[in-house]
Amino acid sequence: MEIIKTKSGSLIGKECDGCTAWLGIPYAQAPVGELRWKAPRRPKPWDGIMSATEFPPREHQLAQLPDSFYGKEFYSDPAYLPPMSEDCLYLNIWAPEHEAGEKLPVAFWIHGGAFMHGFGSEMEFDGEAFCRRGVILVTINYRVGAFGFLCHPALAAEDPNGRCGNYGLMDQIAALKWVNENIEAFGGDKDRIVIMGQSAGAMSVQMLCSSPLAKGLFHGAIMQSGGGYGNGFGTMRSQQTAEKVGEVFSELAGTCTAEGMRKLSPRDIMNTTIALMQSGKAAGLPFSPVVDGFVINSGSDVCMDAGEEHDVDYMLGSNRNDMGVTAEMLWEGNRGPLWRGCIDFAAKRREHGGKTYVYSFDRELPGDDSGAFHSAELWYVFGTLGRCWRMMSPGDYRLSSVMTDYWCSFIKNGDPNTAGLPRWEPCRGEDDVMIFDI
C-alpha cells in the first residue's frame, strides 16, 4: 500500500474496488474546549504513519429516527452510522489508480441536512463510481446545528470585528484549503476542483460562490436541490437577527456568557436545541449561515444582481417532487420554486457572460408513492442504488450510469456532454432543462 505524504503527516489508506480510500483525514484541529465556536485551526502535524481506513465520527446532530422517512431511506444501516463527536473535522478521499505525475479532476462534496444534521460518510455517498470515471471524490464533515451556526452577542464580543456564526461555512473553506494544498499527493489537480452539494450542501455551495474567502479555491460548482435565483434560497438572515435567536438559546440553556456556553456538554446543547425548536421562537431553520460581512457579504441574489458571483462553471437542478412542490402545482404545470430558480439562475449568469447547465430529476422511485422526492437523486449520482432498500430496476441502474457520466464529465471539463449521450445544452429557458427519468 502506497504511503501518502501530506503537509500534516503521512497516511495509509485501504484498497477498494478499483480505487484507494483514505478515510478520516483531519483537516483542522478538534473544535472543542476553547475552540468551540471559533474559526477552525490548521491540523496539528503528526509523527509516524496514520491509518486512514475507518470513517470518522459524525458531527453532533439531531438523529434521524429509524421509522421516519429519511431515517429509513438513508440512515437505516448501522455500518454507516459512526458515533457522534465534537471532534468531527475530517474528510474522506477516494482516488482511482493513476500514473505517476498524473493530475485527476476532483469533486468536493458538501452534504445536506438543513444545516442541522448529515455527514460525509452517509450510506448513499461513495467514490467508487466516480473513480471508475477518472475522478477523485472528497467528502467532508463540518459543524452543524448550534455547534456550527450559533450567533450570540457574547461570541461576537470575543471577535475583534464583532462577528459570530458561520463556523460550519468556515469549516468547509478550511477543508477546501486543505484539499488545495494536499490533493496532488493523491493524484489530484488543484486547478480542477468542482464543489458540489445537495439541499443545505447546495446552499453552502452557492454561498461559497459568493464568499471572498473561497475565491480561487475551486473552478466549478454543482448545486442539487438548494441553489438558484429569486426562489428564497438566496436570501439570508443578518447576524443581528441570528443573535436574537442565540439569546433565546442561551436563556433556555441557563447561561448567557461565552464561558458558560462552552462548559455545556454536547448533550446539553442538543437538548437546548430541541427546546428552542419547540418554543416556536426560531422561525425556519434555527441555525444557518448569516450575512456577517466576513465570510458572507450579502445574500446570493444580491451578489448575482451585482455580478459578483465567482466566474466558474455551473450546473444545478431540482427534483420533480422537491421541496415546495405539491401535486396540485404539478397538475397546473407549475414545477415549483426550485425549478424556476434554477432557470432564473441561468438567465442571470447569461447576463454576465456565463453558461449554466440545468436538470430536473423526474424518476419516481419504486417502493412507495413518494415520487422524485427531495434527495432521491443521490442514489443515482453516486451509483449506490444497491445499498437502497427499494427494488431498483435495470432502468434505474442505466439512469444512474448516465447521470454519473454527465456529472463526471462536468467535473472534468466544465461541460456535462460526453460521447454516446444526448446533447445537453446550456440553459436558455425551460426547453433546455435536461430531464432525467427511466
C-alpha positions as CSV (number, residue, x, y, z in Angstrom):
1,M,0.0,0.0,0.0
2,E,1.4,3.4,-1.0
3,I,2.1,5.9,1.8
4,I,0.8,9.4,1.1
5,K,2.7,12.3,2.5
6,T,0.6,15.4,3.3
7,K,1.7,18.7,4.8
8,S,0.4,17.4,8.2
9,G,1.9,13.9,8.1
10,S,1.9,10.5,6.3
11,L,-1.2,8.4,5.6
12,I,-2.0,4.9,4.6
13,G,-5.5,4.1,3.2
14,K,-7.3,1.0,2.1
15,E,-7.9,-0.7,-1.2
16,C,-11.4,-0.6,-2.6
17,D,-12.8,-1.8,-5.9
18,G,-10.5,-0.1,-8.4
19,C,-9.5,2.7,-6.2
20,T,-7.9,3.6,-2.8
21,A,-9.8,5.3,0.0
22,W,-8.3,7.4,2.8
23,L,-11.0,7.9,5.5
24,G,-11.0,10.2,8.5
25,I,-8.2,12.6,7.5
26,P,-8.1,15.6,9.9
27,Y,-8.3,18.9,8.0
28,A,-8.5,21.0,11.2
29,Q,-8.0,20.7,14.9
30,A,-10.9,19.4,17.0
31,P,-13.2,22.4,17.7
32,V,-13.6,21.5,21.4
33,G,-13.0,23.4,24.7
34,E,-11.8,27.0,23.9
35,L,-12.0,26.2,20.2
36,R,-15.8,25.6,20.3
37,W,-17.5,28.5,18.3
38,K,-14.1,29.6,16.9
39,A,-12.8,29.5,13.3
40,P,-11.1,26.2,12.5
41,R,-7.4,25.9,13.2
42,R,-4.9,24.1,11.0
43,P,-4.4,20.5,11.9
44,K,-1.5,19.7,14.2
45,P,1.2,17.6,12.4
46,W,1.6,14.0,13.5
47,D,4.6,11.7,13.6
48,G,4.6,8.2,12.0
49,I,2.0,6.9,9.6
50,M,-1.7,7.5,10.3
51,S,-4.0,4.7,9.4
52,A,-6.9,6.3,7.4
53,T,-9.1,3.3,7.0
54,E,-12.2,4.0,9.1
55,F,-14.9,6.6,8.7
56,P,-14.5,9.5,11.2
57,P,-17.1,10.4,13.9
58,R,-20.1,12.4,12.6
59,E,-20.8,15.8,13.9
60,H,-23.2,16.1,16.9
61,Q,-26.7,16.4,15.4
62,L,-30.3,15.6,15.8
63,A,-30.6,11.9,14.9
64,Q,-32.9,10.7,12.1
65,L,-35.4,8.3,13.7
66,P,-35.3,4.8,12.1
67,D,-39.1,4.8,11.4
68,S,-39.0,8.3,9.8
69,F,-39.0,8.7,6.0
70,Y,-35.4,9.8,5.8
71,G,-34.3,7.5,8.6
72,K,-35.4,4.5,6.6
73,E,-34.1,6.0,3.3
74,F,-30.5,7.0,4.3
75,Y,-29.8,6.1,8.0
76,S,-31.0,2.6,8.4
77,D,-27.7,0.7,8.2
78,P,-25.6,0.8,11.4
79,A,-22.5,0.2,9.4
80,Y,-22.9,3.8,8.1
81,L,-23.6,5.4,11.4
82,P,-20.3,6.3,13.1
83,P,-20.5,7.7,16.6
84,M,-21.1,11.4,17.2
85,S,-18.3,13.7,18.5
86,E,-17.4,17.3,18.6
87,D,-14.1,16.1,17.2
88,C,-15.5,15.9,13.7
89,L,-13.5,18.0,11.3
90,Y,-12.4,15.2,9.0
91,L,-12.6,14.4,5.3
92,N,-12.6,11.3,3.1
93,I,-10.9,10.8,-0.2
94,W,-11.4,8.1,-2.9
95,A,-8.8,8.2,-5.8
96,P,-8.5,5.8,-8.8
97,E,-5.4,4.1,-9.9
98,H,-3.3,6.5,-11.9
99,E,0.1,7.1,-13.4
100,A,2.9,8.8,-11.6
101,G,2.6,12.6,-12.1
102,E,-1.0,12.3,-13.5
103,K,-3.4,15.0,-12.3
104,L,-7.0,14.0,-12.0
105,P,-10.1,16.2,-11.5
106,V,-11.6,16.5,-8.1
107,A,-15.2,16.5,-6.8
108,F,-15.6,18.1,-3.4
109,W,-18.9,17.0,-1.8
110,I,-20.7,19.1,0.9
111,H,-23.6,17.1,2.5
112,G,-27.0,18.5,3.2
113,G,-29.3,18.2,6.2
114,A,-30.9,21.6,6.8
115,F,-27.6,22.7,8.5
116,M,-28.8,20.5,11.4
117,H,-27.6,17.0,10.5
118,G,-25.9,14.9,7.9
119,F,-22.2,13.8,7.5
120,G,-19.7,12.9,4.8
121,S,-20.0,9.1,5.1
122,E,-23.7,8.6,4.7
123,M,-24.6,5.3,3.0
124,E,-25.6,7.0,-0.2
125,F,-22.2,8.6,-0.7
126,D,-19.3,6.6,-2.2
127,G,-16.4,7.4,-4.5
128,E,-16.0,4.2,-6.5
129,A,-18.4,5.2,-9.3
130,F,-16.5,8.5,-9.7
131,C,-13.1,6.8,-9.6
132,R,-14.2,4.4,-12.4
133,R,-14.6,7.6,-14.5
134,G,-11.3,9.1,-13.5
135,V,-12.5,11.5,-10.9
136,I,-11.3,11.8,-7.3
137,L,-14.1,12.3,-4.7
138,V,-13.7,14.2,-1.4
139,T,-16.4,14.2,1.2
140,I,-16.3,16.3,4.3
141,N,-17.8,16.7,7.8
142,Y,-18.5,20.2,9.1
143,R,-20.1,21.6,12.2
144,V,-23.9,21.7,12.1
145,G,-26.7,23.0,14.3
146,A,-25.7,25.2,17.2
147,F,-22.1,23.9,17.0
148,G,-21.7,25.3,13.5
149,F,-24.0,28.3,13.3
150,L,-24.8,29.8,16.8
151,C,-24.8,33.5,16.9
152,H,-24.7,35.3,20.2
153,P,-23.6,38.7,21.5
154,A,-21.1,37.1,23.8
155,L,-19.5,35.3,20.9
156,A,-19.5,38.5,18.8
157,A,-17.8,40.4,21.7
158,E,-14.8,38.0,21.5
159,D,-14.2,38.8,17.9
160,P,-12.1,41.9,17.0
161,N,-14.6,42.8,14.3
162,G,-17.7,41.7,16.2
163,R,-18.6,38.7,14.1
164,C,-20.0,35.3,15.1
165,G,-21.7,32.3,13.4
166,N,-20.8,30.7,10.1
167,Y,-18.4,28.3,11.8
168,G,-19.7,25.5,9.6
169,L,-19.0,27.5,6.5
170,M,-15.5,28.3,7.7
171,D,-15.0,24.6,8.2
172,Q,-16.0,24.0,4.6
173,I,-13.5,26.6,3.4
174,A,-10.8,25.1,5.7
175,A,-11.4,21.7,4.1
176,L,-11.2,23.3,0.6
177,K,-7.9,24.9,1.5
178,W,-6.6,21.6,2.8
179,V,-7.5,19.9,-0.5
180,N,-5.9,22.7,-2.5
181,E,-2.7,22.2,-0.5
182,N,-2.6,18.4,-0.5
183,I,-4.6,16.8,-3.3
184,E,-1.7,16.5,-5.6
185,A,-0.2,13.9,-3.3
186,F,-3.3,11.8,-4.1
187,G,-3.1,12.3,-7.8
188,G,-5.4,15.3,-7.9
189,D,-5.3,18.5,-9.8
190,K,-5.9,21.5,-7.6
191,D,-6.8,23.6,-10.7
192,R,-9.7,21.3,-11.4
193,I,-11.7,21.2,-8.2
194,V,-15.5,21.3,-8.5
195,I,-17.5,21.9,-5.3
196,M,-20.9,20.2,-5.2
197,G,-23.7,19.7,-2.7
198,Q,-27.3,18.9,-2.1
199,S,-30.0,20.8,-0.2
200,A,-28.2,22.7,2.6
201,G,-25.0,21.5,0.9
202,A,-26.1,23.1,-2.4
203,M,-27.0,26.3,-0.4
204,S,-23.4,26.1,1.0
205,V,-22.0,25.8,-2.5
206,Q,-23.9,28.9,-3.6
207,M,-22.7,30.8,-0.6
208,L,-19.1,29.8,-1.3
209,C,-19.6,31.0,-4.8
210,S,-20.0,34.5,-3.4
211,S,-17.6,34.3,-0.4
212,P,-14.4,36.3,-0.8
213,L,-12.7,33.7,1.4
214,A,-13.4,30.9,-1.1
215,K,-12.4,32.7,-4.3
216,G,-9.9,30.8,-6.3
217,L,-10.2,27.6,-4.3
218,F,-12.5,25.9,-6.9
219,H,-13.3,26.0,-10.6
220,G,-16.8,24.7,-10.9
221,A,-20.0,24.3,-8.9
222,I,-22.9,21.8,-8.8
223,M,-26.0,22.6,-6.8
224,Q,-28.6,19.9,-6.3
225,S,-32.0,21.0,-4.9
226,G,-30.8,24.0,-3.0
227,G,-29.5,26.6,-5.4
228,G,-31.0,29.2,-7.7
229,Y,-32.0,32.8,-8.0
230,G,-35.2,34.5,-6.7
231,N,-36.6,31.4,-5.1
232,G,-35.9,32.2,-1.4
233,F,-32.7,30.1,-1.2
234,G,-30.5,33.1,-1.9
235,T,-31.8,35.2,1.0
236,M,-30.0,35.0,4.3
237,R,-30.5,36.3,7.9
238,S,-28.5,39.1,9.2
239,Q,-26.1,38.4,12.1
240,Q,-28.2,40.6,14.3
241,T,-31.3,38.6,13.7
242,A,-29.5,35.4,14.4
243,E,-28.1,36.8,17.6
244,K,-31.6,37.2,18.9
245,V,-32.3,33.5,18.3
246,G,-29.0,32.8,20.1
247,E,-30.1,34.8,23.1
248,V,-33.2,32.6,23.4
249,F,-30.9,29.6,23.1
250,S,-28.7,30.8,25.9
251,E,-31.7,31.6,28.1
252,L,-33.0,28.1,27.6
253,A,-29.5,26.7,28.4
254,G,-29.3,28.7,31.6
255,T,-26.2,30.7,30.8
256,C,-25.5,33.8,28.7
257,T,-21.7,34.0,28.8
258,A,-19.4,32.5,26.2
259,E,-17.5,30.8,29.1
260,G,-20.7,29.3,30.4
261,M,-21.9,28.1,27.0
262,R,-18.5,26.4,26.3
263,K,-19.0,24.5,29.6
264,L,-22.2,23.0,28.3
265,S,-22.0,19.3,27.3
266,P,-22.9,18.3,23.8
267,R,-26.0,16.6,25.2
268,D,-27.0,19.9,26.9
269,I,-26.6,21.7,23.6
270,M,-28.7,19.2,21.7
271,N,-31.4,19.3,24.4
272,T,-31.4,23.1,24.3
273,T,-31.7,22.9,20.5
274,I,-34.8,20.7,20.8
275,A,-36.3,23.1,23.4
276,L,-35.6,26.1,21.1
277,M,-37.3,24.4,18.2
278,Q,-40.3,23.5,20.4
279,S,-40.5,27.1,21.8
280,G,-41.6,28.5,18.4
281,K,-39.2,31.4,18.9
282,A,-36.9,30.3,16.0
283,A,-38.8,30.6,12.7
284,G,-37.5,28.4,9.9
285,L,-34.0,26.9,10.4
286,P,-32.9,27.7,13.9
287,F,-29.2,27.6,12.9
288,S,-27.9,28.5,9.4
289,P,-25.4,30.8,7.7
290,V,-25.7,34.6,8.2
291,V,-24.5,37.7,6.5
292,D,-21.6,38.6,8.7
293,G,-19.6,40.9,6.4
294,F,-16.6,38.5,6.5
295,V,-17.5,35.0,5.2
296,I,-20.6,36.3,3.5
297,N,-21.1,39.9,2.5
298,S,-24.6,39.6,1.1
299,G,-27.2,37.1,0.1
300,S,-26.7,35.2,-3.1
301,D,-29.4,37.0,-5.0
302,V,-27.9,40.4,-4.2
303,C,-24.5,39.1,-5.2
304,M,-25.8,37.8,-8.5
305,D,-27.6,41.1,-9.2
306,A,-24.2,42.8,-8.9
307,G,-22.5,40.2,-11.0
308,E,-20.2,39.3,-8.1
309,E,-20.7,35.6,-8.1
310,H,-17.4,33.7,-8.8
311,D,-16.9,33.2,-12.5
312,V,-16.8,29.4,-12.6
313,D,-18.8,26.7,-14.5
314,Y,-22.2,26.0,-13.0
315,M,-24.6,23.1,-13.1
316,L,-27.8,22.9,-10.9
317,G,-31.2,21.4,-10.7
318,S,-34.0,20.0,-8.7
319,N,-36.4,17.0,-8.4
320,R,-39.9,16.8,-9.7
321,N,-41.4,16.3,-6.2
322,D,-38.9,18.5,-4.5
323,M,-39.4,21.0,-1.6
324,G,-42.3,23.4,-2.1
325,V,-43.9,21.3,-4.9
326,T,-47.5,19.9,-4.5
327,A,-49.5,17.6,-6.7
328,E,-51.8,20.5,-7.5
329,M,-48.9,22.6,-8.7
330,L,-47.7,19.9,-11.0
331,W,-51.2,19.4,-12.3
332,E,-51.3,23.1,-13.2
333,G,-47.9,22.9,-14.9
334,N,-46.0,24.6,-12.1
335,R,-42.9,22.7,-11.1
336,G,-42.2,24.8,-8.1
337,P,-39.7,27.4,-6.8
338,L,-36.5,25.3,-7.1
339,W,-37.2,24.6,-10.8
340,R,-38.0,28.2,-11.5
341,G,-35.0,29.4,-9.5
342,C,-32.6,27.2,-11.5
343,I,-33.8,28.6,-14.8
344,D,-33.6,32.2,-13.5
345,F,-30.1,31.5,-12.2
346,A,-29.0,30.5,-15.7
347,A,-30.6,33.7,-17.0
348,K,-28.7,35.8,-14.5
349,R,-25.4,34.0,-15.5
350,R,-26.1,34.7,-19.1
351,E,-26.4,38.4,-18.3
352,H,-22.8,38.2,-17.0
353,G,-21.5,36.1,-19.9
354,G,-21.6,32.7,-18.2
355,K,-23.3,29.5,-19.1
356,T,-25.2,27.1,-16.8
357,Y,-26.5,23.6,-17.2
358,V,-29.9,22.9,-15.6
359,Y,-31.5,19.5,-14.9
360,S,-34.7,18.0,-13.4
361,F,-34.7,14.6,-11.8
362,D,-38.2,13.1,-12.6
363,R,-37.8,9.4,-11.8
364,E,-40.5,8.3,-9.4
365,L,-38.6,5.9,-7.2
366,P,-40.1,2.4,-6.8
367,G,-41.3,1.1,-3.4
368,D,-43.8,3.8,-2.3
369,D,-45.6,6.8,-3.7
370,S,-43.0,9.5,-2.7
371,G,-42.1,10.1,-6.3
372,A,-39.0,12.0,-7.2
373,F,-38.6,13.3,-3.7
374,H,-36.1,15.7,-2.2
375,S,-32.7,13.9,-2.1
376,A,-33.9,10.9,-4.3
377,E,-31.2,11.6,-6.9
378,L,-28.4,11.0,-4.5
379,W,-28.5,7.2,-5.0
380,Y,-28.2,7.8,-8.8
381,V,-25.4,10.4,-8.8
382,F,-23.1,8.3,-6.6
383,G,-24.0,5.0,-8.1
384,T,-25.1,3.4,-4.8
385,L,-28.5,2.0,-5.7
386,G,-27.5,-1.4,-4.4
387,R,-27.5,0.0,-0.9
388,C,-31.1,1.3,-1.1
389,W,-34.0,-0.7,0.4
390,R,-36.0,-0.1,-2.8
391,M,-36.2,-2.7,-5.6
392,M,-34.4,-0.9,-8.3
393,S,-35.0,-1.9,-11.9
394,P,-32.4,-2.3,-14.7
395,G,-33.7,1.1,-16.0
396,D,-32.7,2.7,-12.7
397,Y,-29.2,1.3,-13.0
398,R,-28.9,2.6,-16.5
399,L,-30.2,6.0,-15.4
400,S,-27.7,6.1,-12.6
401,S,-24.8,5.3,-15.0
402,V,-26.0,8.1,-17.4
403,M,-26.2,10.7,-14.6
404,T,-22.8,9.8,-13.2
405,D,-21.3,10.1,-16.7
406,Y,-22.8,13.6,-17.1
407,W,-21.7,14.7,-13.6
408,C,-18.1,13.4,-14.0
409,S,-17.8,14.9,-17.5
410,F,-18.8,18.3,-16.0
411,I,-16.3,17.8,-13.2
412,K,-13.6,17.1,-15.8
413,N,-14.4,19.7,-18.4
414,G,-16.9,22.2,-17.1
415,D,-19.3,20.7,-19.7
416,P,-21.5,17.6,-18.9
417,N,-21.6,16.4,-22.5
418,T,-19.8,13.2,-23.3
419,A,-19.7,10.7,-26.2
420,G,-22.7,8.4,-26.6
421,L,-25.1,10.5,-24.5
422,P,-27.8,13.0,-25.7
423,R,-26.6,16.6,-26.1
424,W,-27.2,18.8,-23.0
425,E,-27.4,22.4,-24.0
426,P,-26.6,25.3,-21.7
427,C,-29.9,26.6,-20.3
428,R,-31.6,29.4,-22.1
429,G,-35.1,28.5,-21.0
430,E,-37.3,25.6,-19.9
431,D,-36.7,23.7,-23.2
432,D,-33.0,23.4,-22.3
433,V,-33.6,21.6,-19.0
434,M,-32.2,18.1,-19.1
435,I,-34.9,15.7,-17.7
436,F,-33.6,12.5,-16.0
437,D,-36.1,9.6,-15.9
438,I,-36.1,6.0,-17.0
